[in-house]
């Protein structure tokens, strides 16, 4: 039986403000409801391994959800981090910081890890998926153009792979299709297993 049919007896609640995550779920023909916005301070222990941060933050968001889950509810939370070397590149606070982040990614390969938590009234499942993304050497003019036109201050690592900079700058992607913020294949498989 298709996942779409199995989910008819459930309410999948997406707790994310990301339009890309909504789009990915919709493109997979998965029905969902958007959770009301709620507060969650996204911080993690300083000694936590960088590869575990995304999954930790997805669990933090899940635990911060302020409503009790019903018998047929499935809560979905996620977080994506960009890692260059051993440093996590979060969301830039200014256009200048965005330029610096993208310049550091230029002519280099970095990791993109998305952590996902699925929670029901009975159980919690967390997992993460990783990709390696390689940028060609970007010109300063290209970086300036992207930051000025696309204002990527809401994106980890200061870029969106589905935007102009991704189209013209990315030479290769290896690993999971999680770069837009949700490892949809793995999510689809796990949802099929738990319902």
Secondary structure as the mmCIF struct_conf table of DSSP 4:
data_model
#
loop_
_struct_conf.conf_type_id
_struct_conf.id
_struct_conf.beg_label_comp_id
_struct_conf.beg_label_asym_id
_struct_conf.beg_label_seq_id
_struct_conf.end_label_comp_id
_struct_conf.end_label_asym_id
_struct_conf.end_label_seq_id
HELX_RH_AL_P HELX_RH_AL_P1 UNK A 3 UNK A 6
HELX_RH_3T_P HELX_RH_3T_P1 UNK A 7 UNK A 9
BEND BEND1 UNK A 10 UNK A 10
STRN STRN1 UNK A 11 UNK A 14
HELX_RH_AL_P HELX_RH_AL_P2 UNK A 19 UNK A 27
TURN_TY1_P TURN_TY1_P1 UNK A 28 UNK A 29
STRN STRN2 UNK A 33 UNK A 34
HELX_LH_PP_P HELX_LH_PP_P1 UNK A 35 UNK A 37
TURN_TY1_P TURN_TY1_P2 UNK A 46 UNK A 47
BEND BEND2 UNK A 48 UNK A 48
HELX_RH_3T_P HELX_RH_3T_P2 UNK A 50 UNK A 52
HELX_RH_AL_P HELX_RH_AL_P3 UNK A 53 UNK A 64
BEND BEND3 UNK A 67 UNK A 67
HELX_LH_PP_P HELX_LH_PP_P2 UNK A 68 UNK A 70
TURN_TY1_P TURN_TY1_P3 UNK A 71 UNK A 72
STRN STRN3 UNK A 73 UNK A 84
TURN_TY1_P TURN_TY1_P4 UNK A 85 UNK A 86
STRN STRN4 UNK A 87 UNK A 89
STRN STRN5 UNK A 91 UNK A 91
BEND BEND4 UNK A 93 UNK A 94
HELX_RH_AL_P HELX_RH_AL_P4 UNK A 95 UNK A 105
TURN_TY1_P TURN_TY1_P5 UNK A 106 UNK A 107
BEND BEND5 UNK A 108 UNK A 108
STRN STRN6 UNK A 109 UNK A 119
BEND BEND6 UNK A 121 UNK A 122
STRN STRN7 UNK A 124 UNK A 135
HELX_LH_PP_P HELX_LH_PP_P3 UNK A 137 UNK A 139
HELX_RH_AL_P HELX_RH_AL_P5 UNK A 140 UNK A 150
TURN_TY1_P TURN_TY1_P6 UNK A 153 UNK A 154
BEND BEND7 UNK A 155 UNK A 155
STRN STRN8 UNK A 156 UNK A 156
TURN_TY1_P TURN_TY1_P7 UNK A 157 UNK A 158
TURN_TY1_P TURN_TY1_P8 UNK A 161 UNK A 162
BEND BEND8 UNK A 163 UNK A 163
HELX_RH_AL_P HELX_RH_AL_P6 UNK A 164 UNK A 169
STRN STRN9 UNK A 170 UNK A 175
BEND BEND9 UNK A 177 UNK A 177
TURN_TY1_P TURN_TY1_P9 UNK A 179 UNK A 180
BEND BEND10 UNK A 181 UNK A 181
HELX_RH_AL_P HELX_RH_AL_P7 UNK A 184 UNK A 194
#
